[in-house]
Amino acid sequence: MEAQAEQFYLDNPEYYNNRELSWLDFNYRVLEEAIDPNNPLLEQLKFLAIHSSNLDEFFMVRVAGLKDQVKMNFNEPENKAQLTPKEQLIGIEKKNRVNVELQYKRFNELKDLLKSYKIFITQPERLPEPLIEQLQHQFNTEILPTLSPLGIDAYRPFPKLNNKMLNLFVDIRLNDGDIKSAIVPVPTLLDRIIKLEHEGVKYIVFLEDVISLFIEQLFNGYEVINTYTFRVTRNADLTIHEEGAEDLLIEIERFLKERKSGAAVRLEIDSRHIDLEVKSIFLMNELELSNEDIYRVNGPLDLTVLFSLVGQLEDLFPELLFKPYTPQLPSSLSKNNVFELALERDVFFHHPYESFEPIVEFIKEASEDPDTLAIKQTLYRVSSDSPIIQALKNAAENGKQVTVLVELKARFDEENNVQWARMLEDAGCNVIYGMTFLKTHSKITLVIKKVKGKVTPFVHLGTGNYNDKTAKIYTDMGIITTNPKIGQDAINFFNYLSGYSLKPDYNELIVAPFEIRDFFVEHIEQEMESHKEHGNGLIIAKMNSLTDKKVIKKLFEASQCGVKIKLIIRGICCLKPGIKGVSENIEVISIVGRFLEHSRIYYFYHNGQEKMYLSSADMMTRNMIKRVEILFPVLDPNLVKRLKGIVDLQLNDGLKGRIQNNEGVYQYNDAGNKHMNSQEMLMDEAMLAAKEMRKSHLNIGRPVTSKRSNFINKFKERLKR
């Protein structure tokens, strides 16, 4: 076996997918959901919006970073597919142009399909005459007063245009025949979608098109000869100078102001009504972009607006949405009180199939219970009106020791987190802002309570954020445990974060940036040794992305050894499976569906001595080296069996599963069950389990001292309705 392995050069770039191009392939799979006729019409529009939102962030961060490297004459290739920054940008542009063209083709198809429901997305000039008159009045009274045309000449330089904001470019002919240009920013505080109705038909027009139609009123006395909408995407991944920052909060606030005006990385132009070559050159030069950075599209810019459109139509056409689903009562809960249950066994949660509410209640009850001594928690992303933030504030106001790590460097949530940090500090919580040069991405809550006179740690560990909103659309897992070793680990973990100490020696938790990658490598090697002896090696891993070369090479070695490796990877996968002699024992499946697959599961068969772990970390270098992450064991054999059933179900998903071939191309999983959608199956299972629990007339335990009615009772009442 070892001799065979040596025949192959595992650094061969042909064995790897480039990180950025692999991400674009993932975004294409999102786009496929907008094309899938099995998805309801409004859901297809949502997937178009998700594709746009994803792409915005990709340009603001990943493309921006590559452009910075090119500007600095950095020509070193990345360490897997061996593409230089310039080669990556060329590959991105080529692949993304195809994706964007398909995106707008599908938008126009869906726009036509909406007509059968008497919904017309149209240009304002094509409206029935009475509606144009109505629109004219609306423009004069509500829109015109908010507009600020910005002329461009020697006295009025080209304006600094904000990131992702819509603008109109206007050419005006003066009385002497001279041509002048101006830019009109589209107001962000006005609704972009304008709804009108005439003779039973609903018409949808966009604000920028309305402004364009009546634009001459802004340039009274002059002829408008040209107008079109454009949008600039800027570098939003600016450097936070942590070292030497007297106060990280102040540094983050400075950084947020700079984000609006970073270097331009993309120019989008609505090209439906005009020949743009000359004028796009003017914008291109002013923004210091090249032709490769310009996207001329056949439709309205920024299709994230479709989120709002769907929001306005969903009450009128509920049949055009996914069948409503209510997260169910978690099947692990067999009595009212999660604290009492956790003293007996580990309590498992699977969101959004099962409700996130017990996690919220766990923290709320802890905040009110007189026996609670302390609450400690890490927060990466939370909702805008988070009940967890409120519970932590209440706990501090109730005299409990509350320590919260609010990660200020959570990308695009920095502003929210600055606000939360200040609010929690004002309430009396001890707030930590994160760790220097590291993002704290771990998901952990520690509640210290007195139980029958004994100080007892209760620990919640999860794969996803403490966000009650995203918990309804992201698949995540978590446990609440009173395992004494994990409890001690949690205490040591928080002490390490908040004070000054050497890295703790953990009993059960595996913590990055120090340990997780080494742990994976070690366990893959153990599986190889077990396979050599018993011939039954098996590794199953589910994650968002796989990019770490050290781990990938070790998986190649395991495959060469004969270990069967099954990977469920939603997004980026830098490993190419199915290459003879290298990765022929590896299969890679991506599931993109109704819910965003977000849970991380790692399984090693070890000749029947099964090892199962959950984590906040993917097998990405940044997760394992540049972040504080937690990998935690699933110690209950029944939970291991349940988790194994979930991953087996997903590996056989023939409807939403795509399998990657040895050339890095994804195709629908022909080997799977063509009638099985794993997410729908898990919804059905959760509903069936909840139904069985309601039938069983469980013996209800006593609630804690909280006067609030307990979660299970509230949940049962809701389901009865």
N, C-alpha and C positions, 0 to 999 in steps of 0.2 A: 504493500500500500504506500509506504513512504517513498519508494522508488518511483512509483507512478506520479505522486504529487510533485516530485522534483522535475518532471518533464515539462511542467507548465510554469510560465513566468506570471505569477499572480498580480504583478503590477501592470500587465498588458492593458493599455487603455481601452482595447476592444471589449474587455469584460465589464466595463462600467458605463453607466449613463451619467451625463453631465447633470449637475444639481439643478441648474436653472431650466434647462430644456426638459428635464423630467417634471419640474413643476408646471411648465406650460402644458405638458401632456395631461397632468392632473386637471388643470383648468379646462382643457378640452373635454375631459370626461364630465365635468360640470355642465358644459355646453351641450353634451349629448343628452343630458336630462331635459334640456329645453326643447330637444328635438323628438324625444320619446313620446309617441302619441298615447302611450298608456298612462302618462302623467296628465292630470287635469290641466285645462288651458291656462288658468291663472297661475298654477304652480309652474308651468313652463315659463311664464313671464318672470316669475321669481328667480328661476335658475339663470335667466339672462341677466338679471340684476346682480345675482351673486357672482357671475362670471365677470361683470364689470367692476364690482367692488374688489374682488380678488386682484384683478389686473391693476387697479389703481395702486394698491399697496405694493405689488410686485415692482412697478415702475419707480415708486417713491423710495423704495429700499434697495432692492436687488439690482435693478438696472442702474440706479443712481450710483451705487457702490462700484459697479463695473466701469461706469463712465469716469468716476474719480480715479480709478486705477489707470485707465488709458491716459488721462490728462497728466498723471504723474509719471508717464512712460514706464509703468510697471508691466512687464511683458512675461512674467513667470506664468507657466500654465498651472491650472489647478491640479490637485494630486491624484485624480482618478481618471477622468476621460482625457486629461492632458490638453485641455483647450485654454488658450491665452484669453485674457479679458476681451481683446478685440474679436477673437474668433467666437467667443460666447455671445457678444453683442450681435454679430452677424447671424448666428444661429437663432437667437431670440427673435430678431426682426423677421427672418424668413418664416419661422414657424408661427409667430404671433399674427402676422398679416393674414395668413390663411384662417386662423381662428377668428379674428375680428370680422373678416369678410363673411364668414359663416354666421357669426353672431347677428350681424345686421340683416343678412338674408333671412334668418329665422325670425327676427323681429318683424320684418315686413310681411312674412307669411302669417304670423300670429295676429298681426294687425288686421289682415284680411279675414281671418277666422272669426275675429270679434264682431265683424259686421253682421254675422248671422244672429247675433244677440242684440242687434241694433245699437252697437257701440262703434262709433267712427272716430278713430284717431286721425286727425287731418290737419292740413294747413288752414289758418284762419281765412285766407282769401277764398277758400273753397266752401265756406259755410253758406247756408241759405241767407239771403239778403237781410231778413229781419235780425238774424243773429250777428251779422257783421255790424249793423247799426248798434245793437246792444253792446257789442264788444268795443266799439268806438267810444261809447259813453263810459264804459268801465276803464278804458285806457286813459281817457281825459281826467277822470275823477280820482282813480286809485293808483294808476301806474305812472303816468307822466310826472307827477310831483316828486316821485322817488328817484328819477333818472338823473344821472350826472354825466353828460358827454364830455370826453377828454380829448381835446384837439391835440394834434401832434405837429409841432413846428419848432423853429429856433428858440422860441420863448417857452414852449411847453414840451418838455422832453417825453420820450416814450414812458408811459406809466409803469410802475412796479405792480404787476398783476398777481393777485393772490393765487395760491395753490388750489387747483381743481375748480375755481370759480368760472362760470360762464361769462363770456363777453361777446359783444357784437363789434365787428370791424366794419367801418362805414367809409365810403369814398364820397366826397362832395365836390361838385363842380361850382366854382365861384362865378360871380358875374363876369369877370374878365377871362373866363375859360380855364383858369388854373384848377388843378385837381388837388384837393387837400384830404387828409385822412383823419379819422377820429375813432376812438374806442368808447363804447358804452357798456360799462359793467352791468350785468343783469342782477337786480337786487336779490339778495339771498333771503330776506325776511318776507318776501311775497311768495304765495303758493305758486310753484312752477306749473302745476296742472290746473287748467281752467276748464270747468265743466259747464256745458250749455245743453239745452234740450229744445227740440222743435219737432212737433208732430210725432211724438212717441219715440224719437231717435235721440240718443245721448251722444253728444259730440265732445271730444277731448282735444283741446289745443294746448300748446306749450307757451309759457310766458315769453320766451325769447322770440318765438315766431310772431306773437302779437306785437311786441315792441318793433320788430323788423317791419311789419305791415304798416305801422303808423309812424315810422321813424322820422319822416319829413317834418313832423311837428316839432322835433328837437332842433332842426336846422332851418328855421323859418327864413324864407327868402332865397334859399339855395336849393340846387337840385341834387338829390341823393341818387347816385348812379350805380351804387353797389352796396350790398350789405350781406354779411354772413356771420354765423356763430362760430366761435372757437374757444378752446379751453387749454390751459397750460397745466401740466403736471410737473411738480418740482421735487427736488431731493428733500425728503423729510426725515432722513436718517442721520441727522447732524450729531456731531460728537458732544457728549456730555463730559465736561472736564471735572471729573470726580476728585482727582488729587488736587488738594489745595483749595477746594471749594469750602468756604467757611460754613455754609449751610446748603445742603443738597437741595432743599426746597427752593431756595432762591436761584440756584443754578438751573434747576428744571424749569422754572418759570421763564428764565432768560432763553433757554433752549426752545421752549414752546413758541415764543415770539419769532425766533429765527426760522422755525419750520415753515412759516407762511411764505417766506421769501427766499428759500434755497434755490440753487441753480436749476434752470429748466431742464427736464429730461425727455419730455414728450409734448408735442403739439397736436391736438385733435381739431379737425375742421369739418363742419357740416357742409358737405359738398353737393347738396341736392339741387341747388338753383344757380350755380355760378361756376365759371371757369376760374380757377383759383391760382394758377401757376404763378402769375406775376406777384400777386399780393401775398401769397404764402412765402415767397422769397423774402419780402420785406419783413414779415414776422419772424421768419427763420433766422435772418441776420440779426435782428434786434434781440432775439432770445438765445443767440449763439448755438443754434441747433443745425443739424444737417438734414438732408432730405429723408434719410433713413429714420429720423425721429418724428416724421409727420405722418399722421393717419387721417386720410380723407375718407369720411364714412357716409354711407347712404341712409341717413336717418338722424334723429336727434342725438346730441351728445349726452354722455353720462347716463347710461341706461340704469343706473341705480335708482333713477326716478320711478322705475317700474315697481319698486317696493311700495311707494306712495300710491301709485295707480291701483295696484292690487288691493291695498288697504281701503281704497274708496269704492271698489267694486265688490268686495267679498261678501258684504251683507246682502247685496242685490242678487248675487249669483253664487250661493253656497255650494251648488252642485258642481261648480268649476274649480273647487278646491279639494285637497285630500279629505277623506272622511275624517271628521273630528275625532281626536283621540285625547282622552284624559289620563294622565299618568296615574297608575294604580297604587293601591295599598301594597307596600313591599311585602313579599311573601315571607321574608325573614322575621317580620314582626308578629309575634304570637301573643303578646300582651300589650297593655296600654303603654307602659312606661319603658322607654328604650334604655334608661339607666338601669332599671331592674333586670331587664333582659341581658344587657351587656355583662352583668355580673355572672351570668350563667354561661354565655357563649358569645362568640363573635357575631355581630349583626351585619349582614351584607345588603348593599343597595345597588340597584342597576337603573340608572336614569337614561332617558326619560320614560322608559317603560314603567318604571316605578317612580313614585313621587319624590321630589326633592324636599318636600315639606317636613319630613321627619328630621332632616339635618338642620333646618331652620328652627324647628321646635326644640331640638337638642340644645342649641345655643340659647334660645329664649328661656327655656326652663332653667338652664344653668344660671342665667342672669338673675332669676327671681328666687331661686332656691336658697334659703338661709344657710344650708349646709355646703354651698359652693364657696370655696376659698379663693380660687383663682381661675381665670380663663386666659389661655394664650393661643394665638391664631396667626397664620400667615394669610395675607390677602394679595392676590395678583390682579384679578379683574372681578369687579362686583357690579351689580346693576345700579342704575341711576337712583333708584329709591330703595336701596337694599335693606330688607328687614334685619339682616345680620348686623349691619352697621348700627342700627337702632338698638339691637339687643346688647351689643358690646358697650354702647354708651350707657344704657340702663344699668348694666352690670357694674360699671365704674361708679355711677351715681349711687348705686346700692352698697358701695363700700368694698366691692370685691377687687382683688388685684387683677388688673387687666393689662396684658401686654399684647400689642398687635404689630406685626411686621407688615407695613404697607409698602409694596414694591413700587417705588416712584418711577422706575425705568421700564415699566410694562408698556411696550410700544403702542402708541395711539390711545393709551388709557392714562397717560401721565397726568393730564389736566384733572381728570376725575379723581385720581389717587392723591394728588396734592390737596384737593378739596377734602377728601375723606380724612387724610392725615391731620389736617388742621382741626376738623370737626371732632375727631376722636381725642386729640390733645386737649381741646377745650372742655371735653366731658370728663377729663381726669384719667384717661388711658395712658399707659406708657407706650409711646409709638416709636418704632424703629423704621428707618427709611430703606432698609436693604443693606447689602454688604458692598464694600468698595470693589469695583470692577467685576462684580458678579450680580446676576439677576436671581432673586429668590423665587423660584417657580414651583416649589413644593407646596402641597395642599395638605395641611395638618392643623388640627385643633386639639388642644389639651385642656381638659376640664379637671380641676382638682377639687374633690368633694370629700366630705366626711361621711362615711357610711358605717353606721353602728359604732361610732367613735374611732374608726380607723380611716386615715387619710388614703384615698384611693384615686389614682389617675384613670380617667376615661379619655381615650384617644380616638379621634376620627382621622382617617387617612383616605385620600381620594386620588383619582386620576384627573379630575377636572376642577375648575374654579368654583369658588363659593358665590356663584351667580345664579340667583333663582330664576332669571329670565332665560339665559342660555341653557340651563339645565332641562328646559322643555324641548330643546332641539339638538343638543349635543348628547351623544351616547357616552356616558361615564360610569365609573364604578367606585365604590368606597366601602369601608368597614368601620364600625365602631367596636372597640375592644377594650377590655380591662386586663389583657395579658400583662403580667407584671414586668416582663422583660421589655416589651414594647413601651409600656408606661415609663420605665426608667430611661429608655432611649429618647422618648419625647421630651422628658425633663432636661436631659443632657443637651438635646438638640436646641431647645429654646435658650438655655443658659449660654450655649456657645454663640448663638446669634446675637444675644442682647448684651453680653459682657465680654470679658477678655479671658480666654482659656485656650489651651491646645485642643486640637481636634479630639473629640471624645472617642473612646472605643465602644462601638455600639454592639448590642447583643443580637438584635434581629433586623434592624433597619440598615439599609445600605444607602449611603448618602454621597451624592456628587457635590463638589467637583473631585472628590478624592477617590471614590471607590467603585462607582457603578460600572464604568468601562472595564476595569480589571475584573469585576465580578462576572460580567458577561463573557469575557474571554476565558476566564477560569471554568465557568460552567459549560461552555462549548467544548473546551478541552476534556472535561470530565465525561461529557456525552460521547466524545470520540473514543475515549478509553473504554467506556462501558460497551460501546458498539463493537469494538475489536474483540471483546470478551464474549458478548451475548448476541450480537447481530441484530439488535432491535432499537438502535439509536433513533430518537425522535425529538425534534425541537419545533415548537410552535410559538410564533411571536406575532403579536398584533400591535401596531403603532401607527402614528401619523406619518412619519418619514424615517427613512434609513439613509444616512449619509456617511457615517463614520468608517473610514477606510480600514482601520485596524480591526474592527468588528467584522466588516465585510470579508476581509481576507481570511479571517478565522472561520467564517461560515463557508467560504470556498473550500478550505482545508477539511472541514467536517463533511461537506458534500463529497469530496474526493475520497474520504474515508468510508463513505457509504451511509452516513447518517441522513435520514429523511428530514428535510427542513421545509416547513410550511409557514409562509409569511403572509399576513394580512396587512397591507400597507395602503392607507387611503391616498396619500400624496406623493411626495418625492421618494423615489427608490433608485439609488445609484448602483445597485447590484443588478446585473443581467442574469436571469435564471436560465436553466436548460442548456447551457453550453457544455458539450460533450467533454468529459475529462476534467471539468472545472466546477460547473454548477448544475450538472444534470439531475442531481437529487434535490434541487431547490425549486419550489413553485412560489410564485408571487401573485397574490390576488388583491385587487383594489375594489372596495365597495363605496359607491357614491349613490346616495339615495335621499329619502325624505329627511333623515336625520344625519347630522355630521358625525361621522365615526371618529371618536376622540379618546376612547379608552385605550390604555396600554396594558397588555397582558403578555407575560413571558413564561413559557412552560418548557421543562426539561424532563424527559421520561425517566432517565436514570435507572433503567432496568426494573421499572415498576415502583421505585421509590420516588414517586412523582414530586417534582418541585414546581410550585406555581407562585408567581409574583405579579403584583400590580404596581404601577408606577406613574408618577407625573412626568417621567422622562421618556423621550424617544431615543432610538439608537442613532442620535445625531451628535456630532462632535461638540456643538455649542451647548447641548443639554448636559453632556457628561463632563465637560471641561470648564465651561464658562458660566454655569448656573448652579444654584443650590437646589438639588432635586432629591426626592426620596423614592427608593424602591423598597417595597415591603412585602413580606411573605403572606400567603394565604395558608393558614395552618390547619384549618378545619377540613378534614377529608371530604365532607359533604359539599363544602363550597368549592373545593378543587374539582369534584365531579360535575358540579353545576357549571363552572367556568369552562371546563373541557367541552361540555355539551354546547355551550354558546359558540365557541370557536369552531367546532365541527359543523355546526349549522351554517356559519358564515362561509366556511371553506366550500360548502356545497351550494352556495347561492348562485343559481343559474340565470336570474333575472337582473340583479343589480351588480353582480360580481363581474369584473373584467380581469382576465389573466394575462400576464406579461409574457411574451415569447422571448426567444434567445437573441432577438434583435432589438429588444427594448420597446416593442410595439404592443399596445394593449388591445385585446379583443374580448368580446363577451365570453363568459366561461362556459364553453360547450360541454365540459366534463361535469358541470354542476347540474342540479335538478332544474329543468327548464320551467317548472311550475312553482319554484320556490323563491320568494323574496324574504330574506332572513329578517329584515326589520319588521315586516308584517307578521311573520311567524312569532317573533318575540313580543310584539304587541298582543297578539292573540293569546300567547301563553300567560302574559301578565294579567290579562283580563280574566282568563280562566282561573288562575291561582287566586285572584282577589275574590272571585265569585265563590270559590270553594271555601275561602276563609270566612266569608259572610254567612255561609250556610252552617258553618261548624259551631256557631254560638260559643266562641272562645271565652274562657274564664278571664274576666277583666281584672287586672291587677290594680292596686291602689295608685292614684296619681301622686306626684310630689306635691309639696305645699302650695304650688301655684294654683291660683283660683281659676285659671283659664281651663276650659274643657279640653281634654286631651285629644291628640291628633286622630287616633283611630276612631273615636266616637264621631268626631267631626267628619272624617272621611266616609264612614258608613252612612251617615245621614245624607251626605252629598250624593253618594252613589244610589241611594234609595230613590232620590229625586230623578 
